[in-house]
Amino acid sequence: MAHRIDGRKLGRSGGHRTALYKNLTVSILRYERVKTTEAKAKEVQGRVERMITLAKRGDLSARRAVVSQFPNEPLVVTKLFDEIAPKYADRTSGYTRIVKLGQRAGDAAEVVQIELV
């Protein structure tokens, strides 16, 4: 039985998967929309929403928590706290949307666009 097994492996090792999630999260916060596969989008959606919720708090410990996730991305952290978080001040959750775009020609993977609402 596979009880309490969370997340998708996506055919990658643990470190590679973690790097993928962080890079995809940074890209979504930087460009506000990214095309990717459905599995990757569903995995990273919760991470993006968690970062926005953390940034909405706006205090020093929240900023340090976000910086610890993205230590080499000061522009993304600034954008998250100064532009993105105030935009969602009156919203409690649901900051992202996944729009299906169809299948990829090469391997028929379901391609979606994940974007900030």
C-alpha positions, 0 to 999 in steps of 0.5 A, a space after each residue: 500500500 502506498 499510504 502517506 506517499 506525497 508528491 511526484 518523482 518526475 523521473 528525477 533524483 531527489 536533488 534534481 527534483 528539488 532544483 527543478 521545483 525551485 527554478 520553476 517557482 522562481 520563473 513563475 514569480 519572475 515572469 508571472 506565467 510559465 508553460 510546462 507539463 501538467 505534472 510539474 505545474 501541479 507540483 509547484 503550484 502549492 510552493 508558489 502559493 506558499 511563498 506568496 502567502 509568506 510574503 503577504 505577512 511582510 515581516 522580517 522573519 517572512 522575508 528571511 524565510 523567502 530568502 532562504 528558499 531563493 538565496 541567489 534571487 534578490 530581484 525575485 524576492 524584492 518583486 515578491 514583497 513589493 509587487 506581488 504580495 500587495 496585489 493579493 492583499 485581499 485574497 486568502 488563497 488561489 493565487 495561481 491558475 493552471 490553463 491546459 494548452 493541449 499535448 506536446 508534439 514530441 511525447 504527447 505530454 499534457 502542456 499547461 500554462 501556470 500563471 498568477 491570477 
